[in-house]
Amino acid sequence: MLRITQVISTASLVTLKVEGRIAAEWVEVLERECLRWLETGRRVDLDFAEVSTIDHSGVAMLRRFPGRLVKIVNAAPFISALLVQP
């Protein structure tokens, strides 16, 4: 299960709190939510403090977003390590 909650929104930035697992069908849900906010001209910060796991499709999806537009914050060290480009 995945929960995405908008916690901060300004004219240039939205912060989304992401909770649960970023895996399987939930990857597409998170991608659509990011794209929805990017289309409004905002940058997106994803607060991963409550993300328990991320699978390879989630990692691949997040790597496709330029870091200047989508930023991961508060991720567990093992998730941060997965998201580093090889």
C-alpha positions in Angstrom: 0.0 0.0 0.0 1.1 3.6 -0.7 -0.2 6.8 0.7 0.7 10.2 -0.7 -0.2 13.4 1.2 0.4 17.0 0.2 2.0 18.7 3.1 3.3 21.9 1.7 2.5 23.8 -1.5 3.8 27.1 -2.7 3.9 28.7 -6.1 7.2 27.0 -6.9 7.3 23.8 -4.7 5.1 21.1 -3.4 6.1 18.6 -0.7 4.5 15.2 -0.7 4.7 12.9 2.2 5.0 9.3 0.9 4.2 6.4 3.2 4.4 2.7 2.6 5.9 0.6 -0.2 6.9 1.9 -3.7 6.5 -1.3 -5.6 4.5 -2.9 -8.4 1.3 -0.9 -9.2 2.1 1.8 -6.7 5.1 3.0 -8.8 2.7 4.3 -11.5 0.6 6.0 -8.9 3.6 8.0 -7.5 4.8 8.8 -11.0 1.4 10.2 -12.0 1.3 12.3 -8.9 4.8 13.7 -9.5 3.9 14.5 -13.1 0.7 16.2 -12.1 2.6 18.7 -9.9 5.4 19.1 -12.4 2.9 20.1 -15.0 1.8 23.0 -12.8 5.4 24.4 -12.9 6.3 23.3 -9.4 9.3 21.4 -8.2 8.4 18.3 -6.1 10.0 17.2 -2.8 9.1 13.7 -1.8 9.4 13.1 1.9 10.4 9.4 2.2 10.6 9.3 6.0 7.8 6.7 6.1 8.8 4.7 3.0 9.5 1.1 4.1 10.7 -0.3 0.8 11.2 0.5 -2.9 11.5 -2.1 -5.7 13.6 -1.9 -8.9 10.8 -0.3 -10.9 10.4 2.4 -8.3 14.1 3.1 -8.4 14.1 3.3 -12.2 11.1 5.6 -12.2 12.6 8.0 -9.7 15.9 8.1 -11.6 14.1 9.3 -14.7 13.2 12.6 -13.0 15.8 15.3 -13.0 17.1 16.0 -9.5 16.4 19.7 -9.9 12.7 18.9 -10.4 12.0 16.0 -8.1 14.0 15.7 -4.8 13.9 12.9 -2.3 14.2 14.0 1.3 14.3 12.1 4.7 14.9 8.7 3.0 16.4 5.9 5.0 20.1 5.3 4.2 19.4 2.1 2.3 16.8 3.8 0.1 19.1 6.7 -0.6 21.8 4.3 -1.6 19.5 2.6 -4.1 18.6 5.9 -5.7 22.3 6.9 -6.3 23.1 6.7 -10.1 25.6 3.8 -10.7 
